Amino acid sequence: MELLEKADLQLLDRAWGILTDEYTIPEEKPIVISAVRTKSGKIYMGDNLDCKFGALAESYALSAAIMAGERDFECMITLKHHENPKVIKPYGEVLEMLCNWLADTYIIVATPQGLKKMQPKELRYLSL
């Protein structure tokens, strides 16, 4: 588990700004967005507008980066807005995808000690 750096806080601010400023969110519809930063410093976004099945925000963000020719990733964050916005931890099939595609990339997660970044393999057995 590592502390966040300035670039990580900028990634958080960008994702938070999009989530809270760009969407008109019906109270009953949760929205999830994900942002991935490449080693070149570019940020790619993805969202999941209350989709019960199929692709999720993390896969959309990763796909956008890959389609733009990116292959080297540094950090990812996922936020959920439903009653109150919050950073969420990937789990299940999303975590499996991140372990396969972004094994050496950091994921920002909320811990009892505040926001930290961890690699996907570290998240597999961590309950937050």
C-alpha positions in Angstrom: 0.0 0.0 0.0 1.4 3.4 -1.0 0.6 7.0 -0.4 -0.8 9.1 -3.1 1.4 11.5 -5.1 0.5 14.8 -6.7 -0.3 13.1 -10.1 -2.7 10.7 -8.2 -4.5 13.6 -6.6 -4.9 15.2 -10.1 -6.4 12.0 -11.4 -8.8 12.0 -8.5 -9.7 15.6 -9.0 -10.4 15.1 -12.8 -12.6 12.0 -12.1 -14.4 13.7 -9.3 -15.0 16.8 -11.4 -16.5 14.8 -14.2 -18.7 12.8 -11.9 -20.0 15.7 -9.9 -20.1 18.4 -12.6 -20.9 16.6 -15.9 -23.7 14.3 -14.9 -27.3 15.1 -13.9 -27.8 12.1 -11.7 -31.3 10.8 -10.9 -31.3 9.8 -7.3 -32.3 6.2 -8.0 -29.6 5.6 -10.7 -26.0 5.1 -9.5 -23.3 6.1 -11.9 -19.8 4.7 -11.9 -16.9 6.4 -13.6 -13.3 5.3 -13.9 -10.2 7.1 -14.9 -6.9 5.6 -16.0 -3.6 7.5 -16.3 -0.9 6.4 -18.6 2.8 6.7 -18.0 2.8 9.5 -20.6 0.4 11.4 -18.3 -2.7 11.2 -20.4 -6.0 10.4 -18.7 -8.8 8.3 -20.2 -12.2 8.0 -18.8 -15.0 5.4 -18.9 -18.5 5.3 -17.3 -21.2 2.8 -16.5 -24.6 4.3 -16.5 -26.4 1.8 -14.2 -25.6 -1.1 -16.5 -26.6 -4.3 -14.8 -24.7 -6.5 -17.3 -21.9 -6.2 -19.7 -18.9 -3.8 -19.7 -18.1 -1.7 -16.7 -16.5 1.7 -16.2 -13.0 0.3 -15.8 -13.1 -1.7 -19.0 -14.4 1.4 -20.9 -11.6 3.5 -19.6 -9.0 0.9 -20.4 -10.4 0.3 -23.9 -10.4 4.0 -24.6 -6.7 4.2 -23.7 -5.8 1.0 -25.7 -7.7 2.2 -28.8 -5.7 5.5 -28.6 -2.5 3.4 -28.7 -1.6 3.4 -25.1 0.0 0.4 -23.5 1.8 1.6 -20.4 -0.4 2.5 -17.4 0.3 4.1 -14.1 -2.8 4.5 -12.0 -6.6 4.0 -12.0 -9.4 5.2 -9.9 -13.1 4.4 -9.8 -15.8 6.5 -8.3 -19.5 5.8 -7.6 -22.2 8.4 -7.3 -25.4 7.3 -5.7 -26.6 9.2 -2.6 -23.0 10.4 -2.0 -20.0 10.2 -4.2 -17.2 7.9 -3.1 -14.1 6.0 -4.3 -14.8 2.3 -4.7 -12.6 -0.8 -4.8 -12.8 -3.1 -7.8 -13.9 -6.7 -7.1 -15.1 -9.8 -8.9 -14.7 -9.8 -12.7 -13.4 -6.2 -12.7 -10.6 -7.1 -10.3 -9.8 -10.2 -12.4 -9.6 -8.0 -15.6 -7.3 -5.5 -13.8 -5.0 -8.4 -12.6 -4.8 -9.6 -16.2 -4.4 -6.2 -18.0 -3.0 -3.8 -15.4 -1.0 -6.1 -13.0 1.7 -3.5 -12.4 -0.6 -0.5 -12.4 -1.7 1.2 -9.1 -5.4 1.3 -8.2 -6.5 4.1 -5.8 -8.8 2.7 -3.0 -10.3 4.1 0.1 -8.9 2.5 3.3 -9.6 3.3 7.0 -6.4 5.3 6.9 -7.6 7.4 3.9 -6.9 7.0 0.1 -4.0 4.7 -0.8 -2.9 3.0 -4.0 -2.3 -0.6 -4.4 -1.7 -3.1 -7.2 -4.6 -5.3 -8.3 -3.0 -8.5 -6.9 -2.8 -6.8 -3.4 -6.6 -6.1 -3.6 -7.6 -9.7 -4.1 -7.4 -10.6 -0.4 -8.0 -7.2 1.1 -11.4 -6.4 2.6 -12.0 -2.6 2.9 
